[in-house]
Amino acid sequence: SSEQTFQAIALQPVVIQIDLKEVKSKKIAYATVELPESVEFYSKKFPNIREQKSLKVNLEKKMEEFDFYSVVIQANHSGIKNIKIKFYNSDQKQVSEKQMRIDFTMQSKAKVGTYES
């Protein structure tokens, strides 16, 4: 499949960008972002968000102004994780679905170049 796999570091906040350009013609009202096991939403301002497995994002106003919508997530384990994004119109009908594959790896200290003396 033409599905792209993104690389990310586990145990660190990662910004994922949801492409709105592809669905601009579809009169999108909102989207849901669904996370798999051991991946959670991340927010300093709203720490409780990490308890949610699904996030509803109102896009009606944003569709005209923005090409992307960003969500911050964090994985607690390494491995390939699939994040589902479902787009809905104002009649609550699902009109599109997208999946993002992210390969989370544990970062070794050597890679970062921080050497503890």
DRENDO-1510 file (C-alpha; in Angstrom, 1 decimal, always signed):
<recs>
REC; n; res; u; v; w
REC; 1; SER; +0.0; +0.0; +0.0 .
REC; 2; SER; +1.1; +3.6; -0.4 .
REC; 3; GLU; +0.8; +4.1; +3.3 .
REC; 4; GLN; +3.7; +6.0; +4.7 .
REC; 5; THR; +5.4; +4.9; +8.0 .
REC; 6; PHE; +6.6; +7.8; +10.1 .
REC; 7; GLN; +9.5; +7.5; +12.6 .
REC; 8; ALA; +9.2; +8.8; +16.1 .
REC; 9; ILE; +10.7; +8.4; +19.5 .
REC; 10; ALA; +8.8; +6.7; +22.3 .
REC; 11; LEU; +8.3; +8.4; +25.7 .
REC; 12; GLN; +8.5; +11.8; +24.0 .
REC; 13; PRO; +5.8; +14.1; +22.8 .
REC; 14; VAL; +5.3; +13.9; +19.1 .
REC; 15; VAL; +3.4; +16.3; +16.9 .
REC; 16; ILE; +1.3; +14.6; +14.2 .
REC; 17; GLN; -0.1; +16.7; +11.4 .
REC; 18; ILE; -3.5; +15.8; +10.0 .
REC; 19; ASP; -3.7; +16.8; +6.3 .
REC; 20; LEU; -6.8; +18.8; +5.7 .
REC; 21; LYS; -6.1; +19.6; +2.1 .
REC; 22; GLU; -7.2; +16.2; +0.9 .
REC; 23; VAL; -10.7; +16.6; +2.5 .
REC; 24; LYS; -11.3; +20.3; +1.8 .
REC; 25; SER; -13.9; +19.6; -0.8 .
REC; 26; LYS; -15.9; +17.2; +1.5 .
REC; 27; LYS; -17.6; +19.7; +3.8 .
REC; 28; ILE; -16.0; +18.4; +6.9 .
REC; 29; ALA; -17.5; +19.4; +10.3 .
REC; 30; TYR; -15.3; +17.5; +12.6 .
REC; 31; ALA; -12.8; +14.6; +12.9 .
REC; 32; THR; -12.1; +12.0; +15.5 .
REC; 33; VAL; -8.5; +10.9; +16.2 .
REC; 34; GLU; -8.4; +7.4; +17.7 .
REC; 35; LEU; -5.3; +6.1; +19.4 .
REC; 36; PRO; -4.2; +2.5; +19.9 .
REC; 37; GLU; -3.1; +0.8; +23.1 .
REC; 38; SER; -0.1; +2.5; +24.8 .
REC; 39; VAL; -0.3; +5.7; +22.8 .
REC; 40; GLU; -1.9; +8.7; +24.5 .
REC; 41; PHE; -2.7; +12.4; +23.8 .
REC; 42; TYR; -0.3; +14.8; +25.3 .
REC; 43; SER; -0.9; +18.3; +26.6 .
REC; 44; LYS; +0.8; +20.3; +29.3 .
REC; 45; LYS; -2.2; +22.5; +29.7 .
REC; 46; PHE; -4.7; +19.6; +29.9 .
REC; 47; PRO; -2.9; +16.7; +31.5 .
REC; 48; ASN; -6.2; +14.7; +31.8 .
REC; 49; ILE; -6.4; +14.4; +28.0 .
REC; 50; ARG; -4.0; +11.4; +28.3 .
REC; 51; GLU; -6.9; +9.3; +29.7 .
REC; 52; GLN; -8.9; +9.7; +26.4 .
REC; 53; LYS; -8.5; +7.2; +23.6 .
REC; 54; SER; -10.4; +9.3; +21.1 .
REC; 55; LEU; -10.4; +13.1; +20.5 .
REC; 56; LYS; -13.1; +15.0; +18.7 .
REC; 57; VAL; -11.8; +17.9; +16.8 .
REC; 58; ASN; -14.1; +20.6; +15.5 .
REC; 59; LEU; -12.8; +21.5; +12.0 .
REC; 60; GLU; -15.6; +23.6; +10.5 .
REC; 61; LYS; -13.9; +27.0; +11.0 .
REC; 62; LYS; -10.4; +25.6; +10.5 .
REC; 63; MET; -11.0; +24.0; +7.1 .
REC; 64; GLU; -10.8; +27.3; +5.2 .
REC; 65; GLU; -7.8; +28.7; +7.0 .
REC; 66; PHE; -5.6; +25.8; +7.6 .
REC; 67; ASP; -4.1; +23.0; +5.5 .
REC; 68; PHE; -3.1; +21.0; +8.6 .
REC; 69; TYR; -4.3; +20.3; +12.1 .
REC; 70; SER; -1.8; +19.3; +14.7 .
REC; 71; VAL; -2.3; +16.9; +17.6 .
REC; 72; VAL; +0.4; +15.9; +20.1 .
REC; 73; ILE; +0.7; +12.3; +21.2 .
REC; 74; GLN; +3.1; +10.2; +23.2 .
REC; 75; ALA; +3.8; +6.4; +23.0 .
REC; 76; ASN; +4.7; +4.5; +26.2 .
REC; 77; HIS; +6.3; +1.6; +24.3 .
REC; 78; SER; +8.2; +1.1; +21.1 .
REC; 79; GLY; +6.6; -0.5; +18.1 .
REC; 80; ILE; +4.5; +0.3; +15.1 .
REC; 81; LYS; +1.2; +2.0; +16.0 .
REC; 82; ASN; -1.7; +2.9; +13.8 .
REC; 83; ILE; -3.6; +6.1; +14.5 .
REC; 84; LYS; -7.0; +6.4; +12.9 .
REC; 85; ILE; -8.5; +9.7; +11.8 .
REC; 86; LYS; -12.1; +9.8; +10.7 .
REC; 87; PHE; -13.7; +12.8; +9.1 .
REC; 88; TYR; -17.4; +13.6; +9.5 .
REC; 89; ASN; -19.8; +16.0; +7.8 .
REC; 90; SER; -22.5; +18.1; +9.7 .
REC; 91; ASP; -25.0; +15.2; +9.4 .
REC; 92; GLN; -22.6; +13.1; +11.5 .
REC; 93; LYS; -21.9; +10.9; +8.5 .
REC; 94; GLN; -18.3; +9.6; +8.1 .
REC; 95; VAL; -17.0; +10.8; +4.7 .
REC; 96; SER; -13.4; +9.9; +4.9 .
REC; 97; GLU; -10.9; +7.8; +7.0 .
REC; 98; LYS; -7.2; +8.0; +7.2 .
REC; 99; GLN; -4.6; +5.9; +9.0 .
REC; 100; MET; -1.2; +7.0; +10.1 .
REC; 101; ARG; +1.5; +4.4; +10.8 .
REC; 102; ILE; +4.1; +5.5; +13.3 .
REC; 103; ASP; +7.1; +3.4; +14.2 .
REC; 104; PHE; +8.1; +4.4; +17.7 .
REC; 105; THR; +11.6; +3.5; +18.8 .
REC; 106; MET; +13.4; +3.8; +22.1 .
REC; 107; GLN; +16.1; +6.4; +21.8 .
REC; 108; SER; +19.6; +5.3; +22.9 .
REC; 109; LYS; +21.8; +7.9; +24.5 .
REC; 110; ALA; +24.5; +7.3; +21.9 .
REC; 111; LYS; +22.3; +8.5; +19.1 .
REC; 112; VAL; +21.6; +11.8; +20.7 .
REC; 113; GLY; +25.2; +12.6; +21.2 .
REC; 114; THR; +24.9; +13.3; +24.9 .
REC; 115; TYR; +27.9; +11.8; +26.6 .
REC; 116; GLU; +28.0; +11.8; +30.3 .
REC; 117; SER; +31.5; +12.2; +31.6 .
</recs>
